[in-house]
């Protein structure tokens, strides 16, 4: 396997106070403590106990000085600030997030893990004026809404978490002078209307709820004179004059029109319609019109008997009991809600879901998709294409094209321009892998030679640019702990050159552990501040040289690795979770001792279980099924299975912590049927 390292108790050596991960490529495990050497050959099992004891002693010492510093420097950002549904910034504390969020309208704070809603400044009340409102009329408290409404002639206050209006004042009477009126001559009460009309000669008042003339200050003599004057008003229906009669007194024309549904009164001199016998308010239920009314009060009274009703006038909603929030999946309406908490909780149960206000503002969404990266593990074009042909939803492909060849910075190049062009056309981003042969001695010499690094970087970046790929995936493993600063410096130089060429840089890092990470060559926090993406290789928990059988990556160990990387301050949007498409089968002798182990491909496990009659028992500690069978070689064979369910659980971890995506080692090891599931899980 490419990934052969120990992230548990034994996968390191200490040299001059630095720790280096070892590889199963080594035939032995060597612990360097100060200037003394404890050498244990893996073939010599009689010495293994002493090696373990020494290792545990080293671990204890490391725990004494490394753990407090690591924990004290926890940089995990646990809270995210959103404006509407768009993330703005992450913070370690809720207090910091809330303080920042207060500088934005329609902001809210969520705990990133699990997307728990923590705080928001969303309005609870909204003031309308006869169907019209705006963001400036939205308020957190009822008191604020009432203070604003008091400045408005006709205000309606809506509790956005309840149907209808909490408080409302509508116009019920309209003052006219002759056949002229203006919007400001609308009044809530007849007394107010009379008081205003008294200032005008020849005024009258229409009761808007009945569409009837209810008061005027026209004397009987003046009314008689108007009736004797030249006819001015005609009654029209459907564009045709009715009754062949015209009227000099407007009241007579309106009375005639009110006896004929749909009729209007027209001023024949101006051609203007001055009165309509047609309801102005329409009650809608889930779209269709169900009733019409002259007055708002009657319309509301009727609408209150219906679910999902709205009172409309002139294209504006004057009243509604339709909930303010709607949950969507894509463009499909799921359900409406009054309360934000209920709406978000419901929408969270769907993929590609959102919560949208009645005004079209999206306040929550989970539409983000995970990025999937696949390592090919090979350079051969035909093999790569065959691997890709089985995938669905893969975003990034990483063939093993480049490898450091010598300390002078020369490297092997197995790239294929044709494949690069093909993947570019297909929409898959290409970030070829460059490795270091997992050779600590070679890499140390290389990292100590600035000229060699300059040559390597210049030629590699030039080739990547020539291939027109998206970026490069750096996989330098097995490094000496003493090269920590030098490796960070190298990555900084490479990334700077790559960025100038329009290329991205991702760095593969072993899972490790907070107890000793500070003594290895990998400065997680520093590298995350340089590279575009960090890939956490969360596998090889138990590897070829392990002293006990176990899972390649149990689920709890995987999740703890994610938490530790986040604690280094690595941004969630910069962290991908590496997952295994393989397992390790162990041969165990009658005494329970490890004989050896080998890697098994995920796709081969079903056939192996069937052919051997292996029995499986769920192992709660690993979250996987542990299989066992008696081999024809006289040994007991044991392995922890990797299945669609365990892959699903690993993807769930990436989602739980809102990581950028998932990277799989490696393509071709998995069954084809896994990819439709992965596509659905995105």
WOJO-V145740 format. One record per helix or strand. SS is the DSSP state (helix for helix, strand for strand). FROM is the first residue (numbers start at 1). LEN is the number of residues. Records with the same first field share a line. If there is no record, write none. Layout:
SS->FROM-LEN + FROM-LEN
This chain:
strand->13-3 + 18-3 + 28-6 + 36-6 + 79-5 + 86-6 + 107-5 + 116-5 + 125-5 + 132-1 + 138-2 + 156-4 + 167-2 + 173-5 + 180-1 + 186-2 + 203-5 + 212-5 + 233-5 + 240-8 + 264-4 + 273-4 + 281-5 + 288-6 + 309-5 + 316-5 + 325-5 + 332-6 + 353-5 + 362-4 + 371-5 + 396-3 + 400-5 + 411-3 + 429-7 + 471-5 + 504-7 + 533-5 + 575-6 + 582-7 + 594-8 + 615-5 + 624-7 + 636-5 + 661-5
helix->45-21 + 67-6 + 94-8 + 113-3 + 135-3 + 142-8 + 183-3 + 190-8 + 220-9 + 250-9 + 296-8 + 340-8 + 381-9 + 417-10 + 440-8 + 450-18 + 481-20 + 517-3 + 524-7 + 555-13 + 572-3 + 602-11 + 644-13 + 674-8
